[in-house]
Amino acid sequence: MNSPLLELLRCPRCRGTLAGTGLPLARASCSCCGKEFQVARGALRLAGSAGDYTESFGRQWNRYDVARPAEDDAVFRVKTGVTADSLAGKLVLDAGCGGGRYARLAAQAGARVIGVDLSTAVEKAATLCAPYPNSLIAQADLLNLPVEERVFDMVYSIGVLHHTPAPRVAFSQVARCVRPGGRLSVWLYRQNTPPQEWINSALRALAGRLSPRLLENLCAGLGLVGSVPVINRTLNKVVNFSNHPDWTLRVCDNFDWYAPAYQSHHTVEELKRWFHEEGFADPVELAPEKSGPVYDWAHRHGLIIGGGVNLTALRGTTAHA
Ligand SMILES: C[S@@+](CC[C@H](N)C(=O)[O-])C[C@H]1O[C@@H](n2cnc3c(N)ncnc32)[C@H](O)[C@@H]1O
């Protein structure tokens, strides 16, 4: 837990600066309103999540060990447009760090990293990042992001904003943390065709009525389906389930799709507009991990359920931006 990085966090109540106590950091208090924030299980708690809409994420990221360094490194490069190694010495914000697989990569590469997430997944993230004193994990809300504005060299948000009740607001909060000339990379779920959207909305609505334990068992059942050749590449164009070769990742991916309270789907045009509105001039669309003529066609036409809309851009350096 890194105290210098604490200078970049703000009181979520009044935006005052925070003063830390303890080595390692044990608590922080607002120098303006005096409110105190505890460090628990390695994470600074600037927001609580008991009973809130991110509970399923706390469950999944703490339960499943999904960090796979080689794969995470490749996915990070695809979804941010930069390599983790290129972040050495840079100031980085992981907006919605979940269990911390990408925050750890950046910290390991030598970046100074703040990872924030609203769920108790911060406990897993803090464990993964514990060996890196150049990292700080905080439980905080992207909709009221208690972080200094316009200072980060790189801000990325991978698969997060569409899980908030107000993705556009969250985008704005995240974007404002990027310094002029700094980079923002965002990955969101892509809008599918109307029949796919209807089927998946209905299935997710049903899933939302189940207990987490029952849903987890069903996700494990879908994990079995995801291992059956041919079926796992065809049926998943109608009903979403993971066909990842690793069992744990398949089950976790399935839970990650069906359990969250909020899950919105977006278009490239919409995300481009958001970038422009926040002062990022030329957002570049990043290609997905998989490729090939059929895959590319299906991706462009929104047929890949769980596919992404992925843009990266530098913040303009004009006074307006
Ligand atoms: C699908 S996970 C992605 C986690 C991580 N980026 C990754 O790819 O491993 C989405 C994350 O968004 C977080 N999240 C949702 N709403 C949030 C909010 N308002 N503020 C902060 N985090 C939020 C959830 O707690 C969850 O960990």
The ligand as a Tripos MOL2 file, in Angstrom:
@<TRIPOS>MOLECULE
LIG
   27    29     1     0     0
SMALL
NO_CHARGES

@<TRIPOS>ATOM
      1 C1        -16.3080   -7.3710  -15.3450 C.3       1 LIG1
      2 S1        -15.4790   -6.6820  -13.9970 S.3       1 LIG1
      3 C2        -13.9570   -6.1770  -14.7370 C.3       1 LIG1
      4 C3        -12.8130   -6.1220  -13.7570 C.3       1 LIG1
      5 C4        -11.4280   -5.8900  -14.3670 C.3       1 LIG1
      6 N1        -11.3750   -4.6820  -15.1430 N.3       1 LIG1
      7 C5        -11.0170   -7.0770  -15.1880 C.2       1 LIG1
      8 O1        -11.1770   -7.0250  -16.4190 O.co2     1 LIG1
      9 O2        -10.5670   -8.0530  -14.6000 O.co2     1 LIG1
     10 C6        -16.3340   -5.1640  -13.7160 C.3       1 LIG1
     11 C7        -15.9130   -4.4670  -12.4450 C.3       1 LIG1
     12 O3        -16.5450   -3.1820  -12.4020 O.3       1 LIG1
     13 C8        -16.7510   -2.8680  -11.0460 C.3       1 LIG1
     14 N2        -17.7200   -1.7800  -10.9260 N.ar      1 LIG1
     15 C9        -19.0230   -1.7510  -11.3040 C.ar      1 LIG1
     16 N3        -19.5740   -0.5580  -10.9950 N.ar      1 LIG1
     17 C10       -18.6020    0.1840  -10.4300 C.ar      1 LIG1
     18 C11       -18.5390    1.5160   -9.9030 C.ar      1 LIG1
     19 N4        -19.6090    2.3150   -9.8890 N.pl3     1 LIG1
     20 N5        -17.3920    1.9530   -9.3900 N.ar      1 LIG1
     21 C12       -16.2810    1.1530   -9.3860 C.ar      1 LIG1
     22 N6        -16.2670   -0.1160   -9.8710 N.ar      1 LIG1
     23 C13       -17.4150   -0.5830  -10.3770 C.ar      1 LIG1
     24 C14       -17.2380   -4.1760  -10.4690 C.3       1 LIG1
     25 O4        -17.1410   -4.2250   -9.0680 O.3       1 LIG1
     26 C15       -16.3370   -5.1870  -11.1830 C.3       1 LIG1
     27 O5        -15.2190   -5.5580  -10.4240 O.3       1 LIG1
@<TRIPOS>BOND
     1     1     2 1
     2     2     3 1
     3     2    10 1
     4     3     4 1
     5     4     5 1
     6     5     6 1
     7     5     7 1
     8     7     8 2
     9     7     9 1
    10    10    11 1
    11    11    12 1
    12    11    26 1
    13    12    13 1
    14    13    14 1
    15    13    24 1
    16    14    15 ar
    17    14    23 ar
    18    15    16 ar
    19    16    17 ar
    20    17    18 ar
    21    17    23 ar
    22    18    19 1
    23    18    20 ar
    24    20    21 ar
    25    21    22 ar
    26    22    23 ar
    27    24    25 1
    28    24    26 1
    29    26    27 1
@<TRIPOS>SUBSTRUCTURE
     1 LIG1         1 GROUP 0 **** ****
